[in-house]
């Protein structure tokens, strides 16, 4: 049975962070936050990594991240561009748009590079080795035609940023399986309260909700469901300049349309990430602490 693949979504524009955060150095030897995630995946049974990037960052991406990782494990990358997967008519209708179409679009851009069960992560989030081990074990036991997908859920209060709002999908779970997810694109602190601004209203959350951090595991059968979801999305949103096809919505749709099941695993790991420029020093400190405790070596890779 093949080892699972790690798919990394690294084509985001970084508008809130103010730069190309995916390749910003935060480790002791110039490593990015993503180096640590790939290292954890490699230690957890993943055999290959596929990065999804923008063409305009290719040179820096290779110099500051990819070439180093490719010396240590099987690695490749694909491009996500605004026009990829669109018809000529859709390209004309979306001529005023400048950014790609979100995370479902990103996953579909990498479809041809993945022939085995795969996990999906963001490039700018820290997930913790426990989560990689959980999905590595699940995916390692799947056949390609399986419909038993999986995800790792986090406790909302463990994933909040003090620097600003975050985007999280709140999960409904029953019998260790996902029932549905609702994307909340603006969750933040107001004083000591956690508030989600959604559908024009402010909704107070407890902080104990289970949320998605875009850490999913899929058999290749999911691509068919995602393609159907994408076709419906682009039909309705082709002229929008900011609309995005969110992976949590596509994964939730897979479940609600009875096109597969989503095993819901959980972790108490505490998130940190590179959402805002202020987060960089926090991330550096968190990683330095883990290195000091021996969780990571001072040098992750052989150079």
N, C-alpha and C positions, 0 to 999 in steps of 0.2 A: 504494500500500500504506500502511495506517495506521501511524502511529508507535505503539510499544508504550506501555503504561500501567505506572506504578509503583504497586503496592499496599502500603500501609504498615500494619503491625499495631501499633496504639498503644492497645489497650484493656486491657493488662496492669495488674494491681493494684499492682505496684511494692512487693510485701511485703518483699523483701530490701533494697531501696533506702530505703524509709521515706517515700515520697512519690510524687507524680505526676512521675516523672523525665522523661517524654516532653516536658514543656514547661518544664523547668528551664533557665534561661539559662546558657550556657557560652561564648558568643562575645563579641566585643568590643563589640557593639551590641545585646546582649540576645538573640542568636540561640541556638536550642537545638541540640543535637547533630543533630537531625533536619533542621534547616535545611541543614546541610552535605551530608547525604545526598541531599536533594531537589535541591540545587544541582548536585551531581555528576551526578545522573540527567538533569537538564535539559540539561547540557552534553554528555551522552552519547546524545542522540537520543530521549529519552522525551518524549512529548507531553502526558501527563496524569498527575496523581497522585490516588489515592483513599486517603483515610485511614479506618481502622477504629478507632472510639473508643467510649468509654462515654458515655452520656447525661449522667452527673453531672459530667463534666469539659468539657462542650461550651462553656460560657461562657469559661472560662479558656483552653481550646484555641483558640478563635477569636481572643481578644484577644492571646495570647502567641505564636501561630504561624500559624494558618490564614489570617487576613485578610491578613497580610503576604505569604504565598506566593501566595495567590489573585490578588494584584495583578500577579504576575510570570509565572504560567503557569496553564494550565487545572487546576483543583483542585476536588474535592468530598469529602464524607465521608459515611460510613454508621455506623450504630450496631451494636455487638455487645452483646447482652443475654443473660442466662441463659435466657430463655424463647424466644428467637428460634429458629425452625426446629423447635420441639418441638410435638407434638400436645397437646391438652388433657389426655389421660391421662398423657403424659410430664411435663407441667408439675406435675401433682399428685404424681407419684411422686418428683419432684426438688425438692419444696417446701423441704427443709432445706438445699439448696445455695445458696451466696451468690455464687459466682464464675462467669464464663462457662466454656465447655467447651474452651478451647484453640485452637490455631492453625488446625487444619482447619476448625473451627467458624467462626473469624474469616474465613477466605478465603471460605467459603460465604455468610457474611452479606453479602459485597460482590459477590456474583455478578451481581446485576442492574445494577451500575454499571460493569461491564467487558464490552466487546464486541470486544476485540482481544487479541493476545498480551500477556502481562503478567509483570512481575517482582514478587516478594514479598520484603519486608525487615522486620526488627524496627525499632522506633522508637528503641531505646536502644543500638544498635550502630553503630560506624564501620566501613565496608566498603572505602573507598578508591575513587578514580575509575577505576582500571584495571578493577575488577570490574564497575562500571556500564557501562563501555565494552564489555566482553566480552559481557555479556548484552544490551546495547542492539543490538549488531551481530547477535547470534544471533536475537533476537526480531524485529528489523526485516526479516529475510528469511523469516519464517514466514507461511503462510496460516492462517486460523482453524481449518481442519480438519486441521492437521498433528498428528502424534503424536510429533514430535521435540522434546521439552522439554529443559531445560538447567539446570545449577546451577554455581555457583562454589565450589570447595573450598579450604579454608585449612589450613595446617600447624598442628596442635594447639598446639605450643609458642608459636606466634605469636598465640594467642587466649586465653591464660590470664590470670587476674586474680590479683594479689597480695593482694586484699582478702578472698577467700573462694572457694568452689567455683563452677563454671560448669556449664551444661548444653550438651552438644555431641553430635551424632550422628556416630559413627565410620563412615566409608564404605569399602566394598569396591568396587574399580574394575577394569575389564578393557577393554582396547582403547578407552580414552578414553570409556567409558560406565559409568554407575553400575550395579553389580550389586545392592547392598543397602545399607541403613543401619541402625545400631542406636543408639537414643537412650540416651545416658549422662547422667543428670540430676544427677550429683554427682561432678564431676572437680575435684581440687584438689591443691595441693602438700602433701606430708608431708615436711618437710625439703627436700631437693633433688629428691625423687622426685615424679613425677606419678602420682596414684592415682585410679582410678575405683571408687567404691562402687556396685556393681550386683548385683542379685539376692542381696543379703545378704553379698556377698563384696567384699574389697578386691583390685583387679587393677591391677598396675603397668603403665603405658603408657610408650612410648619418647619421646613428644612429637613424633615424626615422622609420626604418623598423619594421614591426610586427614580433615577433619571438615567437617560442614555448619554454617554460621552462619545458616541460614534465609534464604539468598539464592538463590532459585530463579527460573527463567523458564519460563512455561507458555503453550502455546496453549490457547484456550478449551475444547478437548476434555478437558482435565484435570478440569474441573468434574464431568463425569459419573462419573469414577473416584472423585473425592473424595466425591461424594454417596453412592455405594455404601459406601465406607469409613465415612462418618459414620453411615449407617443401622445398620451392624453394631455400631459403637462404642456408640451411644446405647442400643441394645437391651440390650447387656451391662452398661452403666455408668450407667443412668439414676438409680439410687438412691445413687451414690457422691457424696461431698461434695468430693472432691479430684481424681478422675480427669480426665485431659485427653487430647484427641485431637490428637496432635502432627503437624505438617506433614511432618517428615522421615519419619515412619512411613507417612503417606498417600502421599508421593512414592515411597518404597521399595515400597509395595504396588502402585502403578501399574506399576512395572517388573516385579516378581515375578509379577504377574497377567497380564503380557504385554498391558497396555492402553496401552503407550507406551514410548518409550525416553528416557533421560535422559543427554544429552551432558554429560560431566564436564570442565569447565574448571578451571584452577587459578590461584592467585595467591600471591605471596609477601608480600602486604600484611600489615602487623601490625595486629591488631585493638586497639581500645580501646573502652570503653563504660561505661554507667551502671548497672551491676548493683547496686552498693553505694553508700551515701552517701559513703564514702571515695574513690570513683572520680571524684567531681566535679572535684576540684582536678587530678587527673591528666589528665582530659579537657581541662580549660581550658588546661593547659600544653601538651599535644600540639597543640591547635588554634592556640594563640598562636604556637607554633614554625612551623607550616605557613604561617600568615599572614606571619610575619617573613621566610620564605623565598620569598614571592610565590606560593605554591601556591594560596592563596585571597586575595581582596581583603579589606581591612578591613571593608567593607560588602558583604555578599553580594547584597543585593537593592536595587532602587529602591523608596523608601518614599513 
